[in-house]
Amino acid sequence: MTTRPTLHGTFGMVSSTHWLASQSAMAELEAGGNAFDAAVAGAFVLHVVEPHLNGPGGEVPAVFTTATDPTPTVLCGQGVAPAGATSAYFRGLGLDLVPGSGPLAATVPGAVDAWLMLGQDHGTRSLRDVLSYATGYARHGHPLLPRAAATVATMEQLFSEQWPTSAARWIPHGRLPRPWELVTNPAYADVLDRLVATGEAASSARETQYAVARRAWREGFVAEAVDAFCRLPFQDSSGEAHCGVLTGADLAAWNASYERPVTYRFRDFEIAKTDLWGQGPVLLQSLAMLDRLPGASLDPSSIEGAHVTTEALKLAFADREAWYGDGSPVSAADLLDPAYVEARLALVGDAASTDLRPGAPGGRTPRLSRHVLHESEAPEAVGLGEPTVSWTGETKGDTCHIDVVDRWGNLISATPSGGWLQSSPTVPELGFCLGTRMQMFWLDDGLPSSLVPGHRPRTTLSPTLVLRDGAPVYAVGTPGGDQQDQWQLVFLLRLLVLGQELQEAIDAPMFHTTSLPSSFYPREMTPGGLVAEDRLGDDVIEALAGRGHRITRAGPWTLGRLCAVSRDPETGLLGAGANPRGSQGYACGR
């Protein structure tokens, strides 16, 4: 039994975390655009309608293939640490961790340049066309999600007392926005209109318009506004007021890029992920370990399947802590080496592990941050996959996702995030705030994910592309921070091993471990923690507790916000499914 059918058709399919983004992307397909036009249109709408989950000041990684080249490509829209962001500078401020909020934690905003580059290189529609949906919602209003309204309410004290620009943006005249109230963002609408006008004034050529708009973002009026704003001190999650270190020169020095993905062949499928600057290889390492087990052991709804999946994830996440980051001395190939995988799998026992056990690829000695074993004081509140904020500005941000497939065979999976309304004060001229992804760096020197100017933070953002016999068949992803690859692993086991349909695999009960250091300030950890939806079943949950898992029951429908689209390369039949949890994600197509 599923909550809704898996959609099927031949024209185009979209799945995203908000129905307005899904339908805007579908409108681009209907207007003659391809999957990349649709993804760009939907992504800019997500900036407007899910402001508590992403924004223009954030970042995005994506994995895509084109109709003419099925080789997967990674789009890197993850900005880097500014030139002035050194561990010594932060320690000189008396900090042991990068704050989880405020301008001090801002990396270079990467999302907008990445989306515009994708549209420039692979789209077919004009800049005005693809930005029209987001501009319309920002200018004329969109119904504010109840969760977004609740997030603003949670931040009311901080906004009113410390972040006046955010108070002016979200609490005008001292009144909190109501759920489903039409809200506008005229400042951001002006930004989008100005990007379009700047491009059109420069040329009638579509590609040139995109290129000029990108320069206006990185080197023009947006960079100038960011530079000036970061000179102002604002209170952050450290409890002190700090200026940012991000400058206009940092924006000008960076641009989005294309990369080769890391891949792993699991059974008859090839899974494509980002490299070690993201957590994506956690999914590949977990699949590599589970690939050596019989299919009967891999049902995530069974006691054995849930246990071995959780234990494999713990080992992969331990390697994430020791070896992932732009400064890593190892490669993903080292971590996926068959002998190394076998050695890691041998550590999976019948009882739940409470230890963080990174491996030693190539005989190298792992080293962890001195903060890595800080245990959460409230394990029952950990890891439910939604934004969590306090009046001090501490934030566990969440994310968005969008997948698109078109009738020609273009396919993309993208996970926009960062720049949440609760992450940093609003830049008044721009209508949005900066991201805080720099909180994922460590201030210890010499670690793969240590804070180094020009390095990317080891992001949690993790889109997925699945191929069979060299042809793309699935684009998959979910919000959820450290849970992203965990929920995707459970989904993919049901899809690729058990043969379930998209929507069936999305609807099925979810779980994840919290036995890993959080990527978000203050980097807490719950050794042995396992969060499970009640629908997993009392018998399974009790048996897992008997094996030593520290169980948190999360309710029946709380974990995972998966999106997915599919394409059968033999027939051209397309499919899509979307998460019913939270009544927000929707798929559409025909």
KOLMAR-774377 format. One line per 2 residues: number of its first residue (from 1); their letters; for each residue x, y, z of C-alpha. Coordinates in nm, 4 decimals. Example, Ala and Ser with C-alpha at 12.3 -4.5 7.8 and 13.67 -1.06 7.14 Angstrom:
2
1) AS) 1.2300 -0.4500 0.7800  1.3670 -0.1060 0.7140
END
This chain:
590
1) MT) 0.0000 0.0000 0.0000  0.1355 0.3437 -0.0972
3) TR) 0.0189 0.6937 -0.0115  0.0025 0.7880 -0.3788
5) PT) 0.0868 0.6194 -0.7095  0.4237 0.6218 -0.8783
7) LH) 0.3700 0.8585 -1.1703  0.4362 0.7310 -1.5232
9) GT) 0.4527 0.9075 -1.8577  0.6704 0.9859 -2.1588
11) FG) 0.6918 1.3676 -2.1743  0.8691 1.4748 -1.8553
13) MV) 0.8766 1.4240 -1.4789  0.9691 1.6450 -1.1842
15) SS) 0.9946 1.5671 -0.8132  1.0848 1.8286 -0.5549
17) TH) 1.0325 1.9207 -0.1920  0.7692 2.1861 -0.2743
19) WL) 0.4754 2.1648 -0.5122  0.5257 2.5179 -0.6468
21) AS) 0.8822 2.4346 -0.7481  0.7703 2.1063 -0.9050
23) QS) 0.4968 2.2732 -1.1066  0.7201 2.5648 -1.2100
25) AM) 0.9772 2.3178 -1.3402  0.7013 2.1271 -1.5197
27) AE) 0.5804 2.4525 -1.6761  0.9266 2.4991 -1.8261
29) LE) 0.9076 2.1518 -1.9790  0.5652 2.2345 -2.1187
31) AG) 0.7051 2.5568 -2.2650  0.9609 2.3578 -2.4631
33) GN) 1.2503 2.3694 -2.2196  1.4630 2.0719 -2.1272
35) AF) 1.5406 1.9181 -1.7877  1.8087 2.1775 -1.7165
37) DA) 1.5804 2.4737 -1.7882  1.3230 2.3087 -1.5641
39) AV) 1.5705 2.2430 -1.2823  1.6959 2.6032 -1.2870
41) AG) 1.3399 2.7387 -1.2827  1.2399 2.5093 -0.9959
43) AF) 1.5561 2.5823 -0.7985  1.5048 2.9587 -0.8013
45) VL) 1.1451 2.9030 -0.6883  1.2784 2.6954 -0.3977
47) HV) 1.4842 3.0006 -0.2907  1.1573 3.1896 -0.2514
49) VE) 0.9072 2.9338 -0.1209  1.1348 2.7336 0.1130
51) PH) 1.3337 3.0204 0.2703  1.3868 2.8258 0.5923
53) LN) 1.5524 2.5441 0.3962  1.7637 2.7192 0.1331
55) GP) 1.8346 3.0555 -0.0228  2.0345 3.2406 -0.2901
57) GG) 2.3210 3.2799 -0.0421  2.3579 2.9034 -0.0118
59) EV) 2.5044 2.6286 -0.2260  2.4113 2.3344 -0.4488
61) PA) 2.5731 2.0169 -0.5768  2.4079 1.8258 -0.8615
63) VF) 2.4707 1.5156 -1.0682  2.3390 1.5030 -1.4231
65) TT) 2.3606 1.3338 -1.7603  2.2630 1.4702 -2.0991
67) AT) 2.0693 1.3070 -2.3815  2.3826 1.3119 -2.5968
69) DP) 2.6259 1.1919 -2.3292  2.5141 0.9452 -2.0602
71) TP) 2.8380 0.9937 -1.8653  2.7419 1.1418 -1.5261
73) TV) 2.8804 1.4855 -1.4406  2.8905 1.6656 -1.1063
75) LC) 2.7942 2.0326 -1.0918  2.9804 2.1885 -0.7994
77) GQ) 2.8015 2.4902 -0.6599  2.9665 2.4606 -0.3197
79) GV) 3.1482 2.7840 -0.2400  3.4811 2.7868 -0.0623
81) AP) 3.6179 2.9382 0.2576  3.7103 3.3061 0.2132
83) AG) 4.0719 3.4186 0.1896  4.0556 3.5590 0.5418
85) AT) 3.9107 3.2450 0.6982  4.1973 3.0741 0.8780
87) SA) 4.1919 2.8562 1.1867  4.4327 3.0987 1.3514
89) YF) 4.1928 3.3884 1.2949  3.9013 3.2012 1.4492
91) RG) 4.1087 3.0804 1.7442  4.2226 3.4395 1.7927
93) LG) 3.8580 3.5267 1.8490  3.8499 3.2698 2.1300
95) LD) 3.6532 3.0142 1.9275  3.6998 2.6364 1.9277
97) LV) 3.4326 2.5780 1.6626  3.3104 2.7837 1.3693
99) PG) 2.9754 2.9336 1.4774  2.6607 2.7792 1.3378
101) SG) 2.5043 3.1140 1.2541  2.6008 3.4663 1.1559
103) PL) 2.8211 3.6227 0.8851  3.1400 3.4782 1.0317
105) AA) 3.0391 3.1299 0.9117  2.9721 3.2308 0.5495
107) TV) 3.1441 3.0619 0.2588  3.1261 3.2069 -0.0928
109) PG) 2.7602 3.1790 -0.2066  2.7667 2.9143 -0.4773
111) AV) 2.4112 2.8245 -0.5728  2.3196 3.1089 -0.8071
113) DA) 2.6388 3.0940 -1.0129  2.6046 2.7163 -1.0428
115) WL) 2.2438 2.7296 -1.1605  2.3166 3.0070 -1.4083
117) ML) 2.6171 2.8172 -1.5433  2.4025 2.5060 -1.5903
119) GQ) 2.1399 2.7086 -1.7757  2.4047 2.8779 -1.9855
121) DH) 2.5777 2.5557 -2.0875  2.2953 2.3029 -2.1073
123) GT) 1.9632 2.4896 -2.1137  1.7694 2.6179 -2.4113
125) RS) 1.5459 2.8896 -2.2678  1.6167 3.2548 -2.1949
127) LR) 1.7235 3.3864 -1.8571  1.3997 3.5845 -1.8359
129) DV) 1.1973 3.2680 -1.8989  1.3529 3.0518 -1.6304
131) LS) 1.3640 3.3234 -1.3626  1.0074 3.4418 -1.4252
133) YA) 0.8495 3.1931 -1.1834  1.0702 3.2865 -0.8874
135) TG) 1.0407 3.6557 -0.9694  0.6633 3.6273 -0.9769
137) YA) 0.6407 3.4554 -0.6394  0.8875 3.6994 -0.4831
139) RH) 0.7120 4.0038 -0.6295  0.3467 3.9043 -0.5941
141) GH) 0.3554 3.6582 -0.3054  0.3468 3.2905 -0.2199
143) PL) 0.1655 3.1082 0.0637  0.4139 3.0772 0.3504
145) LP) 0.4603 2.7225 0.4692  0.3549 2.6601 0.8312
147) RA) 0.7046 2.5286 0.9042  0.8599 2.8475 0.7688
149) AA) 0.6230 3.0583 0.9785  0.7132 2.8491 1.2852
151) TV) 1.0844 2.8995 1.2154  1.0380 3.2767 1.2028
153) AT) 0.8481 3.2600 1.5317  1.1318 3.0631 1.6911
155) ME) 1.3763 3.3313 1.5787  1.1630 3.6293 1.6881
157) QL) 1.3731 3.7218 1.9915  1.7049 3.7006 1.8084
159) FS) 1.5709 3.8941 1.5103  1.4200 4.1667 1.7282
161) EQ) 1.7158 4.2053 1.9626  2.0204 4.1259 1.7492
163) WP) 1.9363 4.0956 1.3771  1.7256 4.4026 1.2914
165) TS) 1.7555 4.3502 0.9154  1.5957 4.0068 0.9553
167) AA) 1.3251 4.1544 1.1766  1.2472 4.4093 0.9057
169) RW) 1.2319 4.1332 0.6473  1.0320 3.8718 0.8393
171) IP) 0.8532 4.0589 1.1205  0.7499 4.3881 0.9582
173) HG) 0.5722 4.6251 1.1979  0.6364 4.3725 1.4758
175) RL) 0.3890 4.1118 1.3466  0.4890 3.7503 1.2854
177) PR) 0.3800 3.6005 0.9537  0.0917 3.3557 0.9706
179) PW) 0.0903 3.0075 0.8128  -0.0343 3.0197 0.4533
181) EL) -0.0240 3.3999 0.4513  0.0866 3.5474 0.1175
183) VT) 0.4349 3.6878 0.1700  0.6533 3.8749 -0.0744
185) NP) 1.0230 3.9468 -0.1099  1.0447 4.2567 -0.3298
187) AY) 1.4164 4.3033 -0.2658  1.4971 3.9593 -0.4084
189) AD) 1.2547 4.0146 -0.6958  1.4528 4.3302 -0.7737
191) VL) 1.7767 4.1282 -0.7692  1.6377 3.8795 -1.0215
193) DR) 1.4954 4.1547 -1.2424  1.8287 4.3343 -1.2343
195) LV) 2.0177 4.0186 -1.3352  1.7830 3.9734 -1.6309
197) AT) 1.8004 4.3399 -1.7337  2.1801 4.3423 -1.7103
199) GE) 2.2034 4.0348 -1.9305  1.9557 4.1628 -2.1876
201) AA) 2.1271 4.5024 -2.2049  2.4537 4.3322 -2.2926
203) SS) 2.3350 4.1001 -2.5693  2.0442 3.9307 -2.7380
205) AR) 2.2348 3.6006 -2.7301  2.1005 3.3617 -2.4660
207) ET) 2.4374 3.2296 -2.3499  2.5834 3.5783 -2.3217
209) QY) 2.2920 3.6932 -2.1088  2.3603 3.4135 -1.8627
211) AV) 2.7328 3.4918 -1.8586  2.6742 3.8626 -1.7947
213) AR) 2.4259 3.7849 -1.5163  2.6858 3.5601 -1.3541
215) RA) 2.9398 3.8448 -1.3601  2.6838 4.0830 -1.2115
217) WR) 2.6381 3.8362 -0.9262  3.0054 3.7588 -0.8611
219) EG) 3.1633 4.0950 -0.9420  2.8825 4.3504 -0.9537
221) FV) 2.6017 4.4758 -0.7340  2.5479 4.1513 -0.5397
223) AE) 2.9165 4.1166 -0.4490  2.9269 4.4836 -0.3480
225) AV) 2.6273 4.4454 -0.1152  2.7725 4.1300 0.0439
227) DA) 3.1118 4.2960 0.0932  2.9623 4.5955 0.2719
229) FC) 2.7304 4.3846 0.4872  3.0065 4.1553 0.6122
231) RL) 3.1830 4.4552 0.7644  2.9014 4.4841 1.0199
233) PF) 2.9070 4.2856 1.3496  2.6149 4.0580 1.4366
235) QD) 2.5665 3.8145 1.7229  2.6152 3.4527 1.6251
237) SS) 2.5823 3.1170 1.8006  2.9035 3.1800 1.9958
239) GE) 2.7067 3.4391 2.1947  2.9317 3.7205 2.0704
241) AH) 2.9005 3.9673 1.7843  3.1390 3.9200 1.4931
243) CG) 3.1854 4.0624 1.1462  3.2159 3.8290 0.8514
245) VL) 3.5394 3.7606 0.6655  3.3724 3.7131 0.3258
247) TG) 3.4548 3.9886 0.0744  3.3539 4.0889 -0.2745
249) AD) 3.6967 3.9747 -0.3891  3.6164 3.6243 -0.2616
251) LA) 3.3010 3.6160 -0.4769  3.4900 3.7400 -0.7806
253) AW) 3.7649 3.4799 -0.7383  3.5298 3.1796 -0.7362
255) NA) 3.3011 3.0215 -0.9927  3.1014 2.7013 -1.0187
257) SY) 3.2608 2.4026 -1.1908  3.2018 2.0610 -1.3429
259) ER) 3.3726 1.7482 -1.2083  3.3837 1.3766 -1.2605
261) PV) 3.1782 1.1874 -1.0023  3.2863 0.9005 -0.7823
263) TY) 3.1050 0.5814 -0.8803  3.0510 0.2317 -0.7429
265) RF) 2.8945 -0.0674 -0.9153  2.6332 -0.2255 -0.6869
267) RD) 2.4790 -0.5413 -0.8298  2.3609 -0.4411 -1.1792
269) FE) 2.3736 -0.0676 -1.1118  2.6318 0.2097 -1.1063
271) IA) 2.5844 0.4792 -0.8408  2.7319 0.8267 -0.9059
273) KT) 2.8102 1.0717 -0.6240  3.0248 1.3762 -0.5487
275) DL) 3.3877 1.3275 -0.4449  3.5194 1.3497 -0.0879
277) WG) 3.4336 1.7199 -0.0515  3.0797 1.5937 0.0078
279) QG) 2.9531 1.3045 0.2150  2.8279 1.1187 -0.0957
281) PV) 3.0946 0.8455 -0.0820  2.9402 0.7387 0.2521
283) LL) 2.6608 0.5887 0.0442  2.9093 0.4157 -0.1848
285) QS) 3.1154 0.2756 0.1035  2.7995 0.1446 0.2693
287) LA) 2.6795 -0.0163 -0.0532  3.0223 -0.1709 -0.1060
289) ML) 3.0056 -0.3404 0.2347  2.6444 -0.4532 0.1948
291) DR) 2.7121 -0.5762 -0.1593  2.9050 -0.8650 -0.0045
293) LP) 2.6006 -0.9871 0.1879  2.3147 -1.2011 0.0523
295) GA) 2.0028 -1.0197 -0.0629  1.8004 -1.1842 0.2127
297) SL) 2.0053 -0.9889 0.4684  1.9367 -0.6525 0.3058
299) DP) 1.5681 -0.5954 0.3726  1.5738 -0.2699 0.5777
301) SS) 1.2414 -0.3623 0.7380  1.3867 -0.6783 0.8913
303) IE) 1.5865 -0.7007 1.2122  1.9020 -0.8170 1.0364
305) GA) 1.8665 -0.5738 0.7483  1.8158 -0.2717 0.9725
307) HV) 2.1065 -0.3778 1.1936  2.3675 -0.4422 0.9245
309) TT) 2.2645 -0.1300 0.7333  2.3086 0.0795 1.0464
311) EA) 2.6438 -0.0746 1.1350  2.7794 -0.0298 0.7822
313) LK) 2.6729 0.3336 0.7904  2.8536 0.3884 1.1217
315) LA) 3.1788 0.2640 0.9708  3.1380 0.4769 0.6581
317) FA) 3.0620 0.7862 0.8664  3.3652 0.7206 1.0854
319) DR) 3.5728 0.7304 0.7677  3.3952 1.0526 0.6733
321) EA) 3.5247 1.2099 0.9941  3.8799 1.0924 0.9417
323) WY) 3.9273 1.1100 0.5653  3.6721 1.3316 0.3857
325) GD) 3.7471 1.6898 0.2854  3.9350 1.8976 0.0287
327) GS) 4.2547 1.8297 0.2214  4.2253 1.4511 0.2238
329) PV) 4.5424 1.2447 0.1705  4.3319 0.9548 0.0386
331) SA) 4.0999 0.9130 -0.2572  3.7548 0.7636 -0.2772
333) AD) 3.9155 0.4758 -0.4679  4.1259 0.3975 -0.1578
335) LL) 3.8107 0.3766 0.0533  3.6368 0.1574 -0.2040
337) DP) 3.9319 -0.0767 -0.2537  3.7970 -0.4348 -0.2208
339) AY) 4.0489 -0.5357 0.0461  3.9704 -0.2262 0.2510
341) VE) 3.5961 -0.2843 0.2160  3.6346 -0.6445 0.3338
343) AR) 3.8305 -0.5308 0.6383  3.5620 -0.2778 0.7250
345) LA) 3.2785 -0.5274 0.6813  3.4560 -0.7666 0.9187
347) LV) 3.3947 -0.5139 1.1974  3.0166 -0.5516 1.1702
349) GD) 2.9045 -0.7747 1.4562  2.5775 -0.8899 1.6049
351) AA) 2.5719 -0.6080 1.8611  2.5450 -0.2358 1.7988
353) ST) 2.8748 -0.0506 1.8146  2.8961 0.2683 2.0188
355) DL) 3.2490 0.3517 1.9053  3.3654 0.5793 1.6242
357) RP) 3.5955 0.3459 1.4290  3.7671 0.5050 1.1294
359) GA) 3.9786 0.2779 0.9166  4.3396 0.3022 0.8021
361) PG) 4.3368 0.3017 0.4195  4.6829 0.2303 0.2843
363) GR) 4.8096 0.1922 0.6389  4.7568 0.5592 0.7185
365) TP) 4.6733 0.6454 1.0781  4.3364 0.8177 1.1180
367) RL) 4.3136 1.1353 1.3219  3.9963 1.2966 1.4533
369) SR) 3.9119 1.6395 1.5875  3.9413 1.6767 1.9619
371) HV) 3.5708 1.7763 1.9635  3.4480 1.4695 1.7839
373) LH) 3.3274 1.2706 2.0846  3.1059 1.5401 2.2337
375) ES) 2.7783 1.3625 2.3145  2.4452 1.5376 2.2805
377) EA) 2.2782 1.6339 2.6060  1.9387 1.5650 2.4497
379) PE) 1.9624 1.2512 2.2358  1.5845 1.2278 2.2086
381) AV) 1.5853 1.5499 2.0043  1.8639 1.4567 1.7682
383) GL) 1.8396 1.3997 1.3975  1.4730 1.4180 1.3051
385) GE) 1.5632 1.5898 0.9809  1.3990 1.9291 1.0287
387) PT) 1.5525 2.2701 1.0972  1.6143 2.3255 1.4653
389) VS) 1.6948 2.6717 1.5965  1.7205 2.8473 1.9302
391) WT) 1.7064 3.2126 2.0184  2.0872 3.2179 2.0361
393) GE) 2.0997 3.1339 1.6689  2.2163 2.7756 1.6968
395) TK) 2.0804 2.6017 1.3906  2.0590 2.2606 1.2375
397) GD) 1.9609 2.3680 0.8903  1.7788 2.1532 0.6467
399) TC) 1.7682 2.1434 0.2738  1.5684 2.1102 -0.0481
401) HI) 1.5845 1.8727 -0.3400  1.4751 1.8589 -0.7039
403) DV) 1.4957 1.5862 -0.9698  1.3980 1.6272 -1.3352
405) VD) 1.3903 1.3974 -1.6377  1.2710 1.5024 -1.9826
407) RW) 1.1516 1.3251 -2.2965  1.4937 1.3506 -2.4598
409) GN) 1.6686 1.1669 -2.1772  1.8327 1.4543 -1.9878
411) LI) 1.8384 1.3722 -1.6163  1.9445 1.5738 -1.3113
413) SA) 1.9482 1.5330 -0.9324  2.0234 1.8456 -0.7268
415) TP) 2.0261 1.9302 -0.3555  2.0136 2.3062 -0.2887
417) SG) 2.0718 2.4226 0.0669  2.2169 2.6931 0.2892
419) GW) 2.1299 3.0575 0.3269  1.8366 2.9674 0.5523
421) LQ) 1.6439 3.2631 0.6921  1.7623 3.1507 1.0370
423) SS) 2.1275 3.1137 0.9412  2.2413 3.4741 0.9210
425) PT) 2.1042 3.8306 0.9178  1.9254 3.9388 0.6015
427) VP) 2.1233 4.1568 0.3611  1.8580 4.4280 0.3175
429) EL) 1.9460 4.5329 -0.0388  1.9287 4.1705 -0.1535
431) GF) 1.6402 4.0258 0.0488  1.8301 3.7150 0.1541
433) CL) 2.0991 3.6073 0.3979  2.4337 3.4350 0.3649
435) GT) 2.4962 3.0682 0.4317  2.6831 2.9165 0.7241
437) RM) 2.8420 2.6117 0.5621  3.1821 2.7015 0.7102
439) QM) 3.0579 2.5480 1.0385  3.1432 2.2104 0.8835
441) FW) 3.5158 2.2842 0.8967  3.7214 2.1906 1.2022
443) LD) 3.9542 2.4473 1.3604  4.2079 2.1748 1.4396
445) DG) 4.4992 2.2014 1.1965  4.6051 1.9199 0.9669
447) LP) 4.2726 1.7373 0.9266  4.1215 1.6687 0.5829
449) SS) 3.8333 1.9000 0.6711  4.0328 2.1640 0.8601
451) LV) 3.9489 2.5247 0.7819  4.1746 2.6395 0.4971
453) PG) 4.1083 2.9400 0.2722  3.9935 2.8270 -0.0713
455) HR) 3.8844 2.4822 0.0484  3.5271 2.3582 0.0309
457) PR) 3.3583 2.2575 0.3559  3.2800 1.8875 0.3724
459) TT) 2.9170 1.9315 0.2869  2.6305 1.6969 0.3737
461) LS) 2.4559 1.7710 0.0429  2.4354 1.4500 -0.1540
463) PT) 2.2418 1.4105 -0.4826  2.2478 1.0680 -0.6462
465) LV) 2.2352 0.9350 -1.0009  2.1871 0.5643 -1.0747
467) LR) 2.2825 0.4026 -1.4056  2.2271 0.0555 -1.5498
469) DG) 2.4458 -0.0724 -1.8349  2.5801 0.2795 -1.8816
471) AP) 2.2375 0.4420 -1.9164  2.0900 0.6700 -1.6462
473) VY) 1.7779 0.5237 -1.4843  1.7202 0.7088 -1.1533
475) AV) 1.7813 1.0545 -1.0056  1.7348 1.0518 -0.6281
477) GT) 1.7895 1.2739 -0.3272  1.6566 1.4090 0.0002
479) PG) 1.7082 1.6875 0.2511  1.8234 1.5851 0.5970
481) GD) 2.1826 1.6860 0.6692  2.3753 1.3848 0.7995
483) QQ) 2.0701 1.1696 0.7271  2.0715 1.2276 0.3504
485) DQ) 2.2805 0.9266 0.2517  2.1300 0.7168 0.5286
487) WQ) 1.7745 0.7592 0.4002  1.8927 0.7172 0.0416
489) LV) 2.0671 0.3929 0.1313  1.7478 0.2490 0.2813
491) FL) 1.5529 0.3679 -0.0238  1.8013 0.2224 -0.2725
493) LR) 1.8099 -0.1164 -0.0988  1.4329 -0.1350 -0.1337
495) LL) 1.4477 -0.0161 -0.4939  1.7509 -0.2060 -0.6290
497) VL) 1.7509 -0.5201 -0.4134  1.3858 -0.5735 -0.3196
499) GQ) 1.2488 -0.4451 -0.6507  0.9992 -0.2007 -0.5013
501) EL) 0.8538 0.0842 -0.7093  0.9631 0.4437 -0.6480
503) QE) 0.6691 0.5514 -0.4359  0.6581 0.2250 -0.2428
505) AI) 1.0250 0.2586 -0.1506  0.9767 0.6243 -0.0520
507) DA) 0.6756 0.5487 0.1681  0.8317 0.2527 0.3502
509) PM) 0.9444 0.3009 0.7147  1.2697 0.4917 0.7625
511) FH) 1.5471 0.4970 1.0222  1.8943 0.6450 1.0690
513) TT) 2.1811 0.6417 1.3154  2.2986 0.9376 1.5223
515) SL) 2.6155 0.7517 1.6235  2.8315 1.0022 1.4364
517) PS) 2.9450 1.3601 1.4963  2.6882 1.6038 1.3605
519) SF) 2.8093 1.8205 1.0766  2.6260 2.1156 1.2327
521) YP) 2.7237 2.3307 1.5283  2.7720 2.2330 1.8109
523) RE) 2.8718 1.9003 1.6478  2.6988 1.6687 1.8962
525) MT) 2.6967 1.2883 1.8798  2.4830 1.0139 2.0350
527) PG) 2.6907 0.6923 2.0445  2.4791 0.3942 1.9470
529) GL) 2.1792 0.6166 1.8678  1.9183 0.4867 1.6238
531) VA) 1.6138 0.6952 1.5295  1.3286 0.4924 1.3781
533) ED) 0.9772 0.5501 1.2577  0.7280 0.3529 1.4648
535) RL) 0.6026 0.1837 1.1476  0.9224 -0.0206 1.1432
537) GD) 0.7330 -0.2369 1.3931  0.7512 -0.3055 1.7648
539) DV) 0.9130 -0.6454 1.7130  1.1921 -0.5037 1.4954
541) IE) 1.2485 -0.2001 1.7171  1.2586 -0.4079 2.0346
543) AL) 1.4984 -0.6568 1.8773  1.7282 -0.3744 1.7674
545) AG) 1.7212 -0.2351 2.1213  1.8138 -0.5844 2.2406
547) RG) 2.1223 -0.5663 2.0192  2.2341 -0.2488 2.1935
549) HR) 2.0919 0.0252 1.9723  1.9794 0.3328 2.1673
551) IT) 1.6366 0.3731 2.0143  1.4493 0.6985 1.9644
553) RA) 1.0955 0.6485 1.8340  1.0231 0.9283 1.5896
555) GP) 0.6522 0.8731 1.5251  0.5004 0.7000 1.2228
557) WT) 0.5744 0.9499 0.9421  0.8697 1.1757 1.0281
559) LG) 1.1941 1.0600 0.8653  1.3043 1.1219 0.5101
561) RL) 1.1952 1.3693 0.2424  1.2944 1.1659 -0.0621
563) CA) 1.2394 1.2709 -0.4211  1.3034 1.0493 -0.7234
565) VS) 1.2498 1.0315 -1.0980  1.3237 0.7459 -1.3355
567) RD) 1.3691 0.6611 -1.7024  1.3598 0.3232 -1.8739
569) PE) 1.6275 0.3525 -2.1454  1.4674 0.0771 -2.3526
571) TG) 1.1122 0.2114 -2.3684  1.1541 0.5785 -2.2751
573) LL) 0.8931 0.5372 -1.9995  0.9425 0.7963 -1.7273
575) GA) 0.8470 0.7783 -1.3584  0.8411 0.9927 -1.0471
577) GA) 0.7653 0.9718 -0.6766  0.7764 1.2148 -0.3852
579) NP) 0.7751 1.2042 -0.0081  0.4339 1.2290 0.1626
581) RG) 0.5807 1.3181 0.5035  0.5027 1.6758 0.5943
583) SQ) 0.2556 1.7078 0.3048  0.4966 1.9268 0.1110
585) GY) 0.6922 1.7310 -0.1510  0.5209 1.6616 -0.4820
587) AC) 0.5943 1.4929 -0.8116  0.4253 1.5843 -1.1381
589) GR) 0.4561 1.4869 -1.5003  0.2907 1.3332 -1.7982
END
